[in-house]
Amino acid sequence: MSYTTIAVKPLTPAIGAEITRVDLSAELSEQMVSEIRDAWLTHLVVFFREQNLTPGRLVEVARLFGKIGRYPFVKGMDGFPDVVEVAKKADEKINFGGLWHTDTSYLELPPLGSILYAQEVPAIGGDTLFANMYLAYDALSDGMKNLLSGLRGVNSAEKPDAAVTRTHRIADRPADASTIVTTASHPIVRTHPETQRKSLYCSDGHTMNIDGMTAEESRPLLQYLYTVQQREEFQCRFHWEQGSVALWDNRCAQHNALNDYHGHNRTMYRVTLEGDRPH
């Protein structure tokens, strides 16, 4: 698409772009929303700086790109149940989402995407890495692609490394997830419903084993796939500032919130976009 209402600057050849000439607090034209959506699908994650949003307006912006979903384990903010506060306090050592993953892939209908708005960030550190899962799949040999084509991964919220990252926020604002199924089997190779491109849909954060195999049997293959997914040439790195916004596509991108700012506060607002069943 040739952009007329926005300016788009890619961060790396693989993934990520900063969008300028946009004030998300103001009403966005249909043309502008269409162009942002095109850039989002092209670059998998797009970033906006120097935004000034209320929690309510953040929800309105998110709704332009999909239906609003809910995070199962943490209650939303008072008055804004669709907005989850993602925070690490100065006295905490564990951060929320501090490992490679795609959001809540342990749900039967995992989210389409997520939007994150920075309220308070450390002066140094606290960056987020994003990685392109289309490129991870494309990098595989034909033999490996054939092997993976019929395999499914079992994803669980109880995988220890991921489960521990949410403990502080659950303690602050626990949600009743007793009726929500948080284990799901999804294709390891996922076809994006809009772009029709294939990507690797498993993660070190949530995938426990290959469906029909034990964890021990699955480990060598999954560990190899994680190594491919986390190659530096498939990544971008975003440095947050107060007022920064990120919108990413959970269907074809992974992210990792770096935990390198002990002793400092980091507070973000997140809205989740409802997704469909992976195929």
C-alpha positions as CSV (number, residue, x, y, z in Angstrom):
1,M,0.0,0.0,0.0
2,S,1.1,3.5,-0.7
3,Y,0.5,5.5,2.5
4,T,-1.1,8.9,2.3
5,T,-2.2,9.6,5.9
6,I,0.7,8.0,7.9
7,A,4.5,7.6,7.6
8,V,6.0,4.2,8.2
9,K,9.7,3.6,9.1
10,P,10.8,-0.1,9.4
11,L,12.9,-0.9,12.4
12,T,14.7,-3.9,10.8
13,P,14.3,-5.8,7.6
14,A,12.6,-8.6,9.5
15,I,10.0,-7.1,11.7
16,G,8.7,-3.9,13.3
17,A,7.9,-0.3,12.1
18,E,7.4,3.0,13.7
19,I,4.3,5.0,12.5
20,T,4.3,8.7,12.7
21,R,1.8,11.5,11.8
22,V,-0.8,9.8,13.9
23,D,-2.5,11.1,17.1
24,L,-4.3,8.1,18.6
25,S,-6.2,10.3,21.0
26,A,-8.1,11.9,18.1
27,E,-10.7,10.3,15.8
28,L,-9.0,8.3,13.1
29,S,-10.3,8.3,9.5
30,E,-11.2,5.1,7.8
31,Q,-8.3,5.6,5.4
32,M,-5.9,6.1,8.3
33,V,-7.1,2.9,10.1
34,S,-6.8,1.0,6.8
35,E,-3.2,2.2,6.3
36,I,-2.3,1.4,10.0
37,R,-3.8,-2.1,9.5
38,D,-1.8,-2.6,6.3
39,A,1.4,-1.6,8.0
40,W,0.6,-3.9,11.0
41,L,0.0,-6.9,8.8
42,T,3.2,-6.1,6.8
43,H,5.5,-5.5,9.7
44,L,3.8,-7.7,12.4
45,V,4.3,-5.1,15.1
46,V,3.9,-1.3,14.8
47,F,4.9,1.4,17.2
48,F,3.6,4.9,18.0
49,R,5.5,7.4,20.2
50,E,4.4,10.5,22.2
51,Q,0.8,9.4,22.6
52,N,-1.6,10.6,25.3
53,L,-4.3,8.1,25.9
54,T,-6.8,7.4,28.7
55,P,-7.6,3.8,29.4
56,G,-11.0,4.3,27.8
57,R,-9.4,5.7,24.6
58,L,-6.9,2.8,24.5
59,V,-9.9,0.4,24.3
60,E,-11.5,2.5,21.6
61,V,-8.3,2.4,19.5
62,A,-7.9,-1.4,20.1
63,R,-11.5,-1.9,18.9
64,L,-10.6,-0.4,15.5
65,F,-8.5,-3.5,14.9
66,G,-10.6,-6.3,16.3
67,K,-13.0,-7.4,19.0
68,I,-11.9,-6.9,22.6
69,G,-10.8,-10.0,24.5
70,R,-9.9,-10.6,28.1
71,Y,-6.8,-11.9,29.9
72,P,-7.9,-14.9,32.0
73,F,-5.8,-14.5,35.2
74,V,-5.7,-10.8,36.1
75,K,-8.7,-8.5,36.6
76,G,-8.8,-5.4,34.5
77,M,-8.5,-1.9,35.9
78,D,-11.3,-0.4,38.0
79,G,-13.8,1.1,35.6
80,F,-12.0,-0.3,32.6
81,P,-12.3,-4.1,32.8
82,D,-10.8,-4.6,29.3
83,V,-7.5,-2.9,30.4
84,V,-4.9,-5.0,32.3
85,E,-2.1,-3.2,34.1
86,V,1.2,-4.9,33.2
87,A,3.7,-3.7,35.8
88,K,6.9,-4.5,37.5
89,K,7.5,-2.6,40.8
90,A,10.9,-1.4,42.0
91,D,11.1,-4.1,44.7
92,E,10.2,-7.0,42.4
93,K,12.6,-9.2,40.6
94,I,10.2,-11.0,38.2
95,N,8.6,-9.3,35.3
96,F,5.4,-10.0,33.4
97,G,6.0,-11.8,30.1
98,G,9.8,-12.0,30.5
99,L,10.4,-14.9,28.1
100,W,9.7,-15.7,24.4
101,H,6.0,-16.3,23.8
102,T,2.9,-15.4,21.9
103,D,0.1,-14.2,24.3
104,T,-2.1,-16.9,25.9
105,S,-1.6,-19.5,23.2
106,Y,-2.9,-22.0,25.8
107,L,-6.5,-20.8,25.1
108,E,-8.6,-22.7,22.5
109,L,-9.2,-19.3,20.8
110,P,-5.9,-17.4,21.4
111,P,-5.8,-13.7,20.8
112,L,-5.4,-12.1,17.4
113,G,-3.2,-9.4,18.8
114,S,-2.4,-7.1,21.7
115,I,-1.9,-3.4,22.2
116,L,0.4,-2.0,24.9
117,Y,0.6,1.6,26.2
118,A,3.6,2.8,28.3
119,Q,2.7,4.7,31.4
120,E,5.9,4.6,33.3
121,V,9.2,3.2,32.1
122,P,12.8,3.1,33.4
123,A,15.3,5.5,31.9
124,I,17.5,2.6,30.8
125,G,16.4,-1.0,30.1
126,G,12.9,-2.5,29.9
127,D,13.0,-2.9,26.1
128,T,10.9,-5.6,24.3
129,L,12.2,-7.9,21.6
130,F,9.8,-9.1,18.8
131,A,10.5,-11.9,16.4
132,N,9.0,-12.8,13.0
133,M,7.5,-16.4,12.9
134,Y,7.0,-16.3,9.1
135,L,10.7,-16.0,8.7
136,A,11.3,-18.8,11.3
137,Y,9.1,-21.1,9.3
138,D,10.6,-20.1,5.9
139,A,14.1,-20.9,7.3
140,L,13.3,-24.5,7.7
141,S,14.2,-27.2,5.2
142,D,11.5,-28.8,3.1
143,G,12.0,-32.0,5.0
144,M,11.4,-30.3,8.4
145,K,8.4,-28.5,7.0
146,N,6.9,-31.8,5.9
147,L,7.6,-33.3,9.3
148,L,5.9,-30.5,11.1
149,S,2.9,-30.2,8.8
150,G,0.8,-32.8,10.7
151,L,2.1,-32.0,14.2
152,R,0.3,-30.1,17.0
153,G,1.7,-28.6,20.1
154,V,0.2,-28.8,23.5
155,N,0.2,-25.3,25.1
156,S,-0.4,-24.8,28.8
157,A,-0.6,-21.9,31.2
158,E,1.1,-24.0,33.8
159,K,4.5,-24.2,32.1
160,P,6.6,-23.1,35.0
161,D,8.8,-20.4,33.5
162,A,5.8,-18.6,32.1
163,A,3.5,-19.2,35.1
164,V,6.0,-17.5,37.5
165,T,6.0,-14.3,35.5
166,R,2.4,-13.5,36.3
167,T,2.5,-14.3,40.1
168,H,2.8,-10.7,41.3
169,R,-0.1,-9.3,39.2
170,I,-2.3,-12.2,40.1
171,A,-1.6,-11.5,43.7
172,D,-2.6,-7.9,43.2
173,R,-5.8,-8.4,41.1
174,P,-6.7,-12.1,40.8
175,A,-9.4,-13.1,38.3
176,D,-11.5,-16.2,38.6
177,A,-10.1,-18.5,35.9
178,S,-11.6,-21.7,37.4
179,T,-14.0,-22.2,34.5
180,I,-11.5,-21.3,31.7
181,V,-9.6,-24.1,30.0
182,T,-5.9,-23.1,29.9
183,T,-4.5,-26.0,28.0
184,A,-4.9,-26.2,24.2
185,S,-3.5,-28.2,21.2
186,H,-2.7,-26.0,18.2
187,P,-0.9,-26.7,14.9
188,I,2.8,-26.1,15.2
189,V,2.6,-24.6,11.7
190,R,-0.1,-22.0,11.6
191,T,-1.6,-20.4,8.5
192,H,-2.5,-16.7,9.0
193,P,-6.2,-16.1,8.2
194,E,-5.5,-12.8,6.5
195,T,-2.1,-13.1,4.8
196,Q,-2.3,-16.9,4.2
197,R,1.4,-17.1,5.1
198,K,2.6,-20.0,7.3
199,S,4.4,-19.4,10.6
200,L,5.8,-21.4,13.5
201,Y,3.2,-21.4,16.2
202,C,4.9,-22.9,19.3
203,S,6.9,-21.2,22.0
204,D,9.4,-21.8,24.7
205,G,7.0,-20.0,27.1
206,H,3.9,-22.1,26.6
207,T,4.4,-25.2,24.5
208,M,4.8,-28.3,26.8
209,N,5.1,-31.1,24.2
210,I,4.0,-32.4,20.8
211,D,0.5,-33.8,20.9
212,G,0.7,-37.6,21.1
213,M,4.3,-37.5,22.4
214,T,5.9,-37.3,25.8
215,A,7.7,-34.1,26.9
216,E,11.0,-36.1,26.8
217,E,10.3,-37.3,23.2
218,S,9.3,-33.8,22.1
219,R,12.1,-31.8,23.7
220,P,14.8,-32.2,21.0
221,L,12.5,-31.1,18.1
222,L,10.9,-28.2,20.1
223,Q,14.2,-27.0,21.4
224,Y,15.5,-26.8,17.8
225,L,12.4,-24.9,16.7
226,Y,12.9,-22.4,19.6
227,T,16.4,-21.8,18.5
228,V,15.2,-21.0,15.0
229,Q,12.5,-18.7,16.3
230,Q,14.9,-16.7,18.4
231,R,17.5,-16.0,15.7
232,E,18.7,-12.4,15.9
233,E,18.1,-11.8,12.2
234,F,14.4,-12.4,12.7
235,Q,14.1,-9.8,15.5
236,C,13.7,-6.1,16.3
237,R,14.2,-4.4,19.7
238,F,11.9,-1.6,20.9
239,H,13.0,1.0,23.5
240,W,9.9,2.3,25.3
241,E,9.3,5.9,26.3
242,Q,6.4,7.2,28.3
243,G,3.5,7.5,25.8
244,S,4.8,4.8,23.5
245,V,2.2,2.3,22.0
246,A,2.8,-1.1,20.4
247,L,0.3,-3.1,18.4
248,W,1.4,-6.6,17.6
249,D,0.0,-9.7,15.8
250,N,0.0,-12.7,18.0
251,R,-0.7,-15.0,15.1
252,C,2.8,-14.6,13.5
253,A,5.0,-12.8,16.0
254,Q,6.5,-13.6,19.4
255,H,7.9,-11.2,22.0
256,N,10.1,-11.1,25.0
257,A,9.9,-8.4,27.7
258,L,13.5,-7.9,28.9
259,N,14.0,-8.0,32.7
260,D,17.1,-5.7,33.1
261,Y,15.8,-2.8,35.2
262,H,15.7,-4.1,38.8
263,G,15.0,-1.2,41.3
264,H,12.8,0.7,38.8
265,N,9.1,0.8,38.1
266,R,7.6,-0.1,34.7
267,T,3.9,0.3,34.2
268,M,2.0,-0.5,31.0
269,Y,-1.7,-0.8,30.0
270,R,-2.6,-3.7,27.8
271,V,-5.7,-4.5,25.8
272,T,-6.1,-7.9,24.1
273,L,-7.8,-8.5,20.8
274,E,-10.0,-11.6,20.5
275,G,-8.8,-14.3,18.1
276,D,-9.9,-17.4,16.3
277,R,-8.9,-21.1,16.3
278,P,-5.5,-21.6,14.7
279,H,-5.4,-23.7,11.5
